[in-house]
Amino acid sequence: MEPVELRFVVLGAVRVWRDGTEVDPGPPLRRTLLALLLARGGAPVAVSDLVEGLWADQPPARAVNMIHRHIGELRRLLEPGLPARAEGGLLIRGAGGYRLAVPAGSVDLLRFRELAARARDARRAEQPVRAVAAFAEALALWQGPAAGCPAGAPAHPVFSGLDLEHAAAVREAADTALDCGTADRILPALADSASRHPLDEGLQARLVLALASTGRRAEALDVYRSTAARLADELGVDPGPELSAAHRRVATATDTATRADAGTDTATGAEDTGTDGGTGAESASEADETTAELVRPAQLPAALPVFAGRQPELERLRALIDGDDHDAHGDHDRHDAHDDHPGDPGDRGSRPPQTVAIGVIAGTAGVGKSTLAVHLAHQVADRFPDGQLYVNLRGFDPAAPPVPPQEALRGFLDALGVPPQRIPAGLDAQAALYRSLLADRRVLVLLDNARDSAQVRPLLPASPGCLVVVTSRSRLTALTTSDGARPLTLDVLTPAEARASLVLRLGGARVAAEPEAVDEIVALTARLPLALAVVAARAASHPGFRLAALAAQLREAHGGLDAFRDPEAAIDVQAVFSWSYDTLGPEAARLFRLLALHPGPDVTVHAAAALAGLPVARTRALLAELTGAHLLTEHAPGRHTCHDLLRAYATELVVADESDDERAAGVRRVLDHYLHTAHTAVLLSEPPPSLVTPVAPAEASARPQPLADEAAALDWLTTERAVLLGVIQQAVDGGHDAHVWQLVWTLERFHERFGHLQDYLALQRTALAAAQRLGDAHALAQARHGLGRACLLLHQFDESNAQLRASYGLFEECGDANGQATTLLGLWNALTRQGRLKEALDEAGPALELFRASGHRKGQAYALISMAWGEANLDDCRSALTHAHQALALFQDLGVRMAEGHTWDTLGHVHRRLGEHRRAVLCFERALVLFRETGNPYEEAFVLNRLGDAQHAADDRQDALASWRTALRVLAGLDPVQAAEIRAKIGKLAS
């Protein structure tokens, strides 16, 4: 069959060309399915993700069957004449889903990304004209919203992400073009993107500047005016700093050009100004009279006398006040209002911004937001001589609703001395009067415990000399995007700051007398300021108590603060946490409770979805809600965690509010999620000949995470290793023995590959105990085999031999020929390391025959390597070379690069035995490259050791020392026995 030339479009309506002729992809559902495959750029898409992408949260009962049917239709569309049920070579099944294997040049999305990358490279190389040309070519590929999603309709997150990727490229292209004066090249794409994102102020600002730079200033000002009106009508906000700065820049240029074109006479202009000056003087006089009547408020609460630490945060906030934090406002052309009056009150040589400075301090309950804000306010109060305003907005108060903005404004107007009869009734009118009163004044406004941006916005002054500090448990991102606020997320104290806080509260002598108890208190309170304050208050009220006794109470509370709750206190830590919790929606609250069942230390969106039994997209939104409420922290992209005290609080909630059955179901879903994802990772990375199949298929609600390839599998295993260890312990504690031994099996090769040998050994003992409890012969065979390999790698040869021989008998009992053969190779390895070479070779031959009988080509290759190594050690080097080259051909044909590295290592060993040291060096170097490419530091170190031996034999002393020293650095923490041998060789050669 002649190959078919295909071309695909997904950047707009989904279209397909076959051999130059456009063909119909089919009904909308099939088009969307094709778009999901194209959007992944050749990577697999799990069937569960396809179901979610096609039907969101309400898939039909036959969703999977429908996908299979549409896949079949797409295969026949792409490969005409394909027999029924044949898979063909383009739409390939694997890794729990499907992938579209088409050349990169045939998909417009991949071409777009290639051109965008080329543009960014040119930009980094300071070749802006070339960058603009590449950007323009890339942007020309877009024909509308990705996958043809209608404007205003909710798009699948994959397609929304593509549209955001396009918008980001448009911004980069606009910035580059504006810098080099070629805005006309990208103006069509910029205008199109701005029209599709009418509330994106960044795009609108760039469009204003691009239009003006091409001489279309009137259109530029129209864009600003229409955007400002839309922001006011739809969001109730004024233009933010970036759009305002673009407008000022264009408007100033327009005014200058107008005056130049009109030939305005300077003297006449001065005369006109003077003529109008009488009225201006009267206005100024009236304003002075009005402001003279205003009271200079001083409403700040008292500063905490035991404030400790927070110096980096204070420096960032001071930079905002000083006007040095340009990025906070997006205005790099600020002018100092006091440049001509260096003696003005409050002038400290700073550059106040053109807009009011706003700082948002966000963080979880009890982290010290208000304390930091009040401390800062007292430090800088002298820089705001016209007063300080303060209000507690009670955004999360459990006993009262949040303070309405109108009530807060009324309090501010009272504090500013406005007579009650002059205070208007409406919110807008009050806000206008408030802004007018603070115009040209330098006032500090502290808005504490804000609920949301809507509560804050009417309280913002307009004077650039003012400072607003807002604290909230929410991030108030709308203030950042629309009002130019500078966010600061406050974390817990550092250990040193926590100790300093205790010193201030309890005295240096008492803290110094019990350093270990203090360290434990610091750890158990998670360095949360409020928690430390509760503990310190207890200690201060009982000066005769030893701190060790208080630490023990805290420890017995399992990280919570029940032992310290004071029934007469106004608040306690649980109450503070509950305030944030009570604001959550029902689904987010349930997820927060269930997260207490996750073993940690952090959780991904897929794992959280499994825990809750919810779709991934919905879970992602709930995690965002929890993160926004500071009940979770997204410490790395897509990875969420929470402080121990919050986990303790969630644990209390899940026990109180979730039934035993629901908690058990959540744990089972989590165990299934990690087991099936880890099993996929094993199959993608380095599956052993004797495979384990999970005892039961994963339910859809377990949400196994899709993994595209070996790199993704290794990345997942590396990132999730700590979590997986916790999951295994959770399975042990819950009596899920089948999950225990299977999870341990999935980590065997990874732990071996990356040298986590002590964990490997401990886990195999855990797996063996679980298999014994189950009484499952196959589980016992696998567990004993894994324990034998772990003991072998740690040179515990007697136990290794015993476990491997027991494993062989169990595999024979189960009829698992590949398991038998794998165990024989393990025995070969153990005997070889003990120097029992002839016995070892006797195990490799039968292993080869078993693999040949079962048709396992990779197993045959491993047996051939083993035979080659053993034959070389027994001086049968010619046979060794034959078997090694046979193995090399198999591994290269199978594409198993790490095993290919082992084979080159074996060839190096054979050539060394033949005295061909230069050839041995070349073989070891080839093995080294392969192990580095596959990320195998343990094997890399062993090859370096043997490379050093070959270099030493070839009289390359310095190269040998370098190889051994590099090997020693790796093995020192992984294999102390081997490290000692290398250290001895280095000492002998260097002496």
MILUM-101916 format. One line per 10 residues: number of its first residue (from 1); their letters; for each residue x, y, z of C-alpha. Coordinates in steps of 0.2 Angstrom, whole numbers, m for minus. Layout:
BEGIN
NUM	A	X/Y/Z  ...
***
This chain:
BEGIN
1	MEPVELRFVV	0/0/0  7/17/m5  10/29/10  m3/42/12  2/60/14  m8/68/28  m10/86/34  m20/92/50  m27/108/56  m32/110/75
11	LGAVRVWRDG	m28/128/77  m46/133/72  m59/121/65  m53/103/64  m48/99/46  m39/85/38  m31/83/20  m26/66/13  m15/66/m2  m19/85/m5
21	TEVDPGPPLR	m38/83/m4  m48/89/10  m58/75/18  m72/76/31  m67/70/48  m84/66/53  m97/71/66  m93/84/80  m89/71/92  m76/62/81
31	RTLLALLLAR	m69/79/77  m66/83/95  m58/66/98  m46/69/83  m42/86/90  m38/79/108  m26/67/99  m18/81/89  m17/92/104  m6/80/113
41	GGAPVAVSDL	7/81/99  9/62/96  9/58/115  m3/45/121  m20/50/128  m28/39/141  m46/33/137  m51/40/153  m45/57/148  m54/55/131
51	VEGLWADQPP	m70/51/140  m68/66/151  m64/77/136  m79/72/126  m92/71/139  m85/81/154  m94/75/170  m109/66/161  m102/52/150  m115/40/143
61	ARAVNMIHRH	m115/22/149  m107/16/133  m94/30/132  m79/18/130  m87/8/116  m91/24/107  m73/29/108  m67/13/101  m80/14/87  m74/32/82
71	IGELRRLLEP	m56/27/83  m60/13/71  m68/26/59  m53/38/61  m41/24/56  m51/20/40  m51/39/36  m32/40/39  m28/24/31  m40/20/17
81	GLPARAEGGL	m42/1/13  m37/m4/31  m45/m20/35  m59/m21/48  m52/m21/66  m34/m19/60  m25/m6/70  m14/1/56  1/11/59  m5/29/63
91	LIRGAGGYRL	m18/28/77  m9/17/89  m16/9/105  m5/8/120  m1/15/138  m20/14/142  m25/25/127  m21/30/110  m9/41/101  m8/48/83
101	AVPAGSVDLL	9/44/75  10/57/61  25/68/56  28/84/65  27/94/49  9/88/46  1/96/61  m1/115/62  1/115/81  18/106/80
111	RFRELAARAR	23/118/66  17/133/77  28/127/92  43/125/81  42/142/74  38/150/91  54/141/98  64/148/83  58/165/87  62/164/105
121	DARRAEQPVR	80/158/101  82/173/89  75/184/103  88/177/115  102/180/102  96/198/101  90/196/83  73/204/85  69/206/67  71/188/64
131	AVAAFAEALA	61/184/79  47/195/73  47/186/56  46/169/65  33/174/77  22/181/62  24/165/53  19/155/68  4/166/72  m2/166/54
141	LWQGPAAGCP	m6/147/57  m20/151/69  m37/152/61  m48/154/76  m51/146/94  m42/129/95  m53/114/89  m65/127/83  m73/129/100  m87/143/98
151	AGAPAHPVFS	m84/159/106  m91/160/123  m94/141/124  m84/132/138  m69/123/130  m60/108/135  m45/113/146  m33/105/133  m40/117/120  m41/132/132
161	GLDLEHAAAV	m23/129/136  m19/130/117  m28/147/116  m18/153/131  m2/147/123  m7/157/107  m11/173/118  6/171/126  15/170/109  5/185/104
171	REAADTALDC	12/195/119  30/190/116  28/194/97  21/211/101  34/215/114  48/210/102  40/220/87  37/236/98  55/235/103  62/235/85
181	GTADRILPAL	49/246/77  40/232/67  23/232/75  15/231/58  21/213/56  11/207/70  m4/219/71  m16/208/62  m13/193/74  m13/205/89
191	ADSASRHPLD	m29/213/84  m37/196/82  m31/190/99  m37/206/107  m54/204/100  m55/186/106  m49/191/124  m58/208/126  m55/209/145  m36/204/144
201	EGLQARLVLA	m28/221/148  m11/215/143  m16/211/125  m27/227/124  m12/238/131  m1/230/117  m14/234/104  m15/252/109  4/254/108  5/244/92
211	LASTGRRAEA	m9/255/83  0/271/89  17/265/83  10/263/65  2/280/65  m16/275/70  m17/285/86  m36/288/85  m39/270/84  m27/266/98
221	LDVYRSTAAR	m37/279/109  m53/271/104  m47/254/109  m43/261/126  m59/269/128  m69/254/123  m59/243/134  m61/254/149  m80/255/146  m81/236/145
231	LADELGVDPG	m71/234/161  m82/245/170  m98/237/163  m93/219/165  m81/219/180  m85/235/189  m66/240/188  m56/254/181  m41/250/169  m26/243/178
241	PELSAAHRRV	m8/250/178  m2/242/162  m17/248/151  m17/265/159  2/267/156  m1/263/138  m15/276/137  m4/289/145  10/286/133  m1/287/118
251	ATATDTATRA	m11/302/124  4/312/129  11/309/111  m5/314/104  m6/330/114  12/335/109  9/331/91  m7/342/91  1/357/99  16/355/87
261	DAGTDTATGA	3/354/72  m7/369/78  9/380/80  4/385/97  13/401/103  22/398/119  19/416/125  0/415/121  0/398/130  8/406/145
271	EDTGTDGGTG	m4/421/144  m19/409/143  m13/399/158  m12/415/168  m29/421/163  m36/405/169  m25/405/184  m38/416/194  m50/402/194  m37/389/197
281	AESASEADET	m31/399/212  m49/400/219  m50/381/217  m34/378/226  m39/389/240  m55/380/242  m46/364/242  m34/370/255  m48/376/266  m57/359/264
291	TAELVRPAQL	m42/348/268  m37/360/283  m53/354/291  m49/336/289  m43/326/304  m27/316/303  m32/299/309  m21/287/318  m31/271/319  m17/258/318
301	PAALPVFAGR	m19/245/332  m4/243/344  11/233/337  15/216/344  29/219/356  36/202/353  37/203/334  52/192/327  59/189/310  51/193/293
311	QPELERLRAL	65/203/287  64/198/268  45/201/268  47/218/276  60/222/263  49/218/249  35/228/256  46/243/259  52/242/241  33/244/236
321	IDGDDHDAHG	32/260/247  48/267/240  42/264/222  57/253/218  46/238/214  42/243/196  34/226/191  21/228/205  13/242/194  19/239/177
331	DHDRHDAHDD	25/257/175  43/259/171  42/278/167  38/285/185  41/303/190  45/308/207  32/321/213  45/328/226  60/330/214  58/349/215
341	HPGDPGDRGS	54/349/233  67/338/242  61/345/259  43/340/257  36/331/272  37/312/270  50/313/256  63/300/259  71/301/242  59/288/235
351	RPPQTVAIGV	50/287/218  31/286/222  22/277/207  9/286/197  m4/275/205  m8/270/223  4/257/230  m6/242/235  2/227/244  m8/211/247
361	IAGTAGVGKS	m2/200/261  m10/183/259  m8/167/269  m16/153/280  m25/157/296  m13/161/310  2/163/299  5/181/305  m3/192/291  m10/205/303
371	TLAVHLAHQV	5/205/314  16/209/299  5/222/292  3/231/308  22/230/312  26/237/294  13/251/296  21/257/313  38/257/305  33/268/290
381	ADRFPDGQLY	19/278/298  30/294/298  31/293/279  12/296/278  10/312/288  m8/314/283  m14/299/294  m17/280/295  m33/272/292  m37/254/299
391	VNLRGFDPAA	m52/243/298  m55/225/302  m66/218/288  m69/202/297  m69/192/280  m68/176/289  m76/179/306  m87/164/312  m97/175/323  m102/189/311
401	PPVPPQEALR	m103/193/293  m90/202/283  m90/221/285  m99/229/270  m88/241/260  m101/255/264  m99/252/283  m80/253/281  m81/268/271  m92/277/283
411	GFLDALGVPP	m80/273/297  m66/281/286  m76/296/282  m79/298/301  m61/296/305  m57/310/292  m68/322/301  m82/323/288  m98/328/297  m112/315/296
421	QRIPAGLDAQ	m123/326/287  m111/328/273  m108/309/271  m119/303/255  m130/288/257  m124/277/242  m108/267/241  m102/275/225  m105/292/231  m96/288/247
431	AALYRSLLAD	m81/281/238  m80/296/227  m80/308/242  m67/296/250  m55/297/235  m58/316/234  m53/319/252  m37/308/250  m32/316/233  m14/323/234
441	RRVLVLLDNA	m13/317/252  m1/304/259  m11/292/269  m8/274/274  m23/262/273  m23/245/282  m37/234/277  m36/219/288  m44/202/285  m52/205/268
451	RDSAQVRPLL	m65/193/262  m63/196/243  m58/209/230  m75/216/229  m75/221/248  m58/230/246  m60/239/229  m71/253/235  m59/257/249  m44/260/238
461	PASPGCLVVV	m39/278/237  m33/285/220  m19/296/226  m2/290/221  5/296/238  m5/283/247  m1/266/253  m14/252/255  m9/236/264  m22/222/263
471	TSRSRLTALT	m22/205/272  m32/191/268  m33/172/268  m37/173/250  m25/179/236  m36/192/230  m29/189/212  m42/202/205  m33/216/214  m17/210/206
481	TSDGARPLTL	m23/209/188  m35/224/188  m28/236/201  m9/233/201  m8/226/218  8/217/223  5/200/231  15/193/245  11/175/251  16/173/269
491	DVLTPAEARA	23/156/274  27/150/291  42/156/301  59/149/298  66/139/312  77/153/318  62/165/318  52/153/328  65/151/341  67/170/342
501	SLVLRLGGAR	48/172/344  49/160/359  64/169/366  54/186/366  39/178/374  47/166/387  65/174/389  81/169/383  86/159/398  71/148/398
511	VAAEPEAVDE	73/144/380  92/141/381  89/129/396  79/117/386  85/118/367  79/100/363  61/104/369  61/120/360  66/112/344  52/99/346
521	IVALTARLPL	39/113/350  45/122/335  43/107/324  26/101/331  18/118/329  24/118/311  32/135/314  14/143/313  15/160/323  m3/158/330
531	ALAVVAARAA	1/140/336  18/145/343  8/159/352  m4/147/360  10/136/366  20/151/372  5/157/381  3/141/390  21/141/395  21/159/401
541	SHPGFRLAAL	6/156/412  15/141/420  33/147/423  36/132/433  32/120/420  47/112/410  46/115/391  49/97/389  33/93/398  23/105/386
551	AAQLREAHGG	32/97/371  26/80/377  8/86/378  9/93/361  16/77/354  3/67/362  m10/78/353  m3/71/337  2/89/331  m15/96/335
561	LDAFRDPEAA	m17/109/349  m32/101/359  m20/100/374  m19/118/374  m36/124/370  m42/137/382  m61/138/384  m60/156/389  m49/161/375  m57/172/361
571	IDVQAVFSWS	m49/161/347  m39/145/346  m30/137/332  m44/125/327  m57/139/327  m46/150/316  m44/135/304  m63/132/304  m66/150/299  m57/147/282
581	YDTLGPEAAR	m65/129/281  m83/136/284  m81/147/268  m78/132/257  m91/125/245  m97/107/250  m86/98/237  m70/108/242  m74/105/260  m76/86/257
591	LFRLLALHPG	m60/85/247  m51/94/261  m57/81/273  m53/67/262  m35/74/259  m31/69/277  m32/51/271  m18/54/259  m1/48/266  8/63/259
601	PDVTVHAAAA	20/72/259  11/80/244  m3/76/232  m6/78/213  m22/82/205  m24/65/199  m21/57/216  m33/70/224  m46/65/210  m44/47/215
611	LAGLPVARTR	m46/50/233  m62/60/230  m69/49/216  m71/65/205  m66/69/188  m49/77/186  m55/93/179  m67/96/193  m54/91/206  m42/104/199
621	ALLAELTGAH	m54/117/202  m57/112/220  m39/111/223  m38/129/217  m52/134/229  m42/126/244  m26/134/238  m35/151/237  m41/148/255  m23/144/260
631	LLTEHAPGRH	m29/127/267  m17/120/254  m1/126/247  4/122/229  23/121/233  27/115/215  17/116/199  3/103/201  9/97/219  m1/102/234
641	TCHDLLRAYA	3/100/252  m3/107/269  5/111/286  4/97/299  m8/107/310  m20/109/295  m18/90/292  m22/87/310  m37/98/308  m43/89/292
651	TELVVADESD	m40/72/301  m52/77/315  m65/82/302  m64/67/291  m66/56/306  m81/66/312  m90/69/296  m86/54/284  m92/37/287  m81/22/290
661	DERAAGVRRV	m86/16/272  m83/32/264  m65/33/272  m62/15/267  m67/18/249  m56/34/248  m41/24/254  m45/10/241  m46/22/227  m29/30/232
671	LDHYLHTAHT	m21/13/233  m28/8/216  m22/25/209  m4/23/214  m3/4/210  m10/5/193  0/21/188  16/13/195  12/m3/185  11/8/169
681	AVLLSEPPPS	27/16/174  36/0/176  29/m6/159  36/10/151  53/10/159  61/m7/162  49/m21/164  57/m37/170  53/m54/161  42/m60/175
691	LVTPVAPAEA	28/m47/175  15/m44/189  m3/m40/184  m13/m31/197  m25/m42/205  m40/m31/199  m42/m19/186  m43/0/191  m60/7/193  m62/23/183
701	SARPQPLADE	m64/33/199  m46/28/204  m40/40/190  m23/31/185  m12/45/179  m8/44/160  11/42/156  17/45/139  34/37/138  49/31/148
711	AAALDWLTTE	55/48/152  38/52/159  37/36/169  54/39/177  50/57/181  34/51/189  43/37/199  56/50/205  44/63/210  32/51/218
721	RAVLLGVIQQ	44/40/227  42/48/244  23/47/242  24/29/236  33/24/252  19/32/262  6/23/251  14/6/255  14/9/273  m4/14/272
731	AVDGGHDAHV	m8/m2/263  1/m11/277  m8/m2/291  m25/m5/282  m22/m24/279  m22/m22/260  m8/m35/258  m11/m38/239  m8/m19/236  8/m20/247
741	WQLVWTLERF	17/m34/238  12/m27/221  17/m9/225  34/m15/231  36/m25/215  33/m9/205  47/0/214  60/m14/212  69/m9/196  68/9/200
751	HERFGHLQDY	76/7/218  89/m4/210  92/8/196  94/23/207  103/15/221  90/16/235  96/m1/242  91/1/260  73/6/255  74/m9/243
761	LALQRTALAA	78/m21/256  66/m15/269  52/m15/257  55/m32/251  54/m39/268  37/m30/270  32/m38/254  37/m55/259  27/m53/275  11/m47/266
771	AQRLGDAHAL	13/m62/253  15/m74/268  m1/m67/275  m10/m70/259  m4/m87/256  m2/m83/237  12/m94/229  15/m82/215  16/m67/227  28/m77/238
781	AQARHGLGRA	39/m81/222  40/m63/217  43/m57/235  57/m69/238  65/m65/221  64/m46/226  72/m50/243  85/m61/235  90/m47/223  90/m34/237
791	CLLLHQFDES	102/m45/248  113/m48/233  115/m29/230  120/m27/248  132/m41/248  121/m52/259  125/m67/249  119/m81/260  102/m74/262  102/m70/244
801	NAQLRASYGL	106/m87/238  92/m95/250  79/m83/244  82/m85/226  82/m104/227  66/m103/236  59/m91/223  64/m103/209  54/m117/217  39/m106/219
811	FEECGDANGQ	39/m100/201  41/m118/196  26/m123/206  16/m109/198  22/m114/180  30/m97/177  45/m101/166  50/m83/164  50/m81/183  61/m97/184
821	ATTLLGLWNA	73/m90/171  74/m73/179  78/m81/196  92/m92/188  100/m76/182  99/m68/199  108/m84/206  121/m82/192  124/m64/198  125/m69/216
831	LTRQGRLKEA	137/m83/213  148/m72/201  150/m59/214  155/m72/226  168/m78/214  160/m95/211  161/m93/192  159/m111/186  143/m113/197  137/m96/190
841	LDEAGPALEL	139/m101/172  129/m117/175  114/m106/180  115/m95/165  113/m109/152  97/m116/158  90/m98/160  93/m95/141  84/m111/137  69/m107/147
851	FRASGHRKGQ	68/m89/139  70/m97/121  56/m109/125  44/m95/130  50/m84/116  55/m70/127  69/m61/117  74/m48/130  76/m62/142  87/m72/130
861	AYALISMAWG	98/m56/128  100/m55/146  105/m73/148  117/m71/133  126/m56/142  127/m66/158  135/m81/149  147/m69/140  153/m61/157  155/m78/165
871	EANLDDCRSA	164/m86/150  176/m71/150  180/m74/168  183/m92/164  195/m86/150  183/m93/136  184/m75/128  180/m81/110  163/m88/116  161/m73/126
881	LTHAHQALAL	162/m61/112  150/m72/101  137/m72/115  140/m53/119  137/m48/101  122/m59/100  115/m50/115  120/m33/108  110/m36/92  95/m41/101
891	FQDLGVRMAE	95/m26/113  98/m14/98  83/m22/89  72/m21/104  78/m3/108  82/m6/126  96/7/128  100/3/146  103/m15/143  113/m10/127
901	GHTWDTLGHV	124/m1/140  126/m17/150  131/m26/134  145/m13/130  151/m15/148  152/m33/145  161/m31/129  173/m20/138  176/m33/151  179/m46/138
911	HRRLGEHRRA	192/m36/128  201/m32/145  202/m51/148  210/m52/130  222/m39/134  215/m27/121  214/m12/134  211/2/121  197/m7/113  190/m10/131
921	VLCFERALVL	191/9/135  181/12/119  168/m1/125  167/6/142  165/24/136  151/19/125  142/10/140  145/26/150  136/37/137  121/25/137
931	FRETGNPYEE	120/25/156  121/44/157  108/46/144  96/34/153  99/41/170  107/27/179  120/34/191  123/17/200  128/8/184  137/23/178
941	AFVLNRLGDA	148/22/194  152/4/191  157/7/173  168/21/178  177/10/190  180/m3/176  185/11/164  198/17/176  204/m1/177  206/m2/158
951	QHAADDRQDA	214/16/157  226/10/171  231/m5/161  233/6/146  245/17/156  233/32/156  236/35/174  228/52/175  213/47/166  211/31/177
961	LASWRTALRV	212/42/193  199/54/186  187/39/182  190/31/199  187/48/208  171/51/199  165/33/203  170/36/221  159/51/223  144/42/217
971	LAGLDPVQAA	147/25/226  152/33/243  134/35/248  127/20/239  139/5/240  152/7/254  160/m10/250  164/m5/232  168/13/237  182/6/249
981	EIRAKIGKLA	189/m5/235  190/10/223  197/21/237  211/8/240  215/9/221  216/28/221  228/28/236  239/15/228  240/24/211  242/41/219
991	S	256/36/231
***
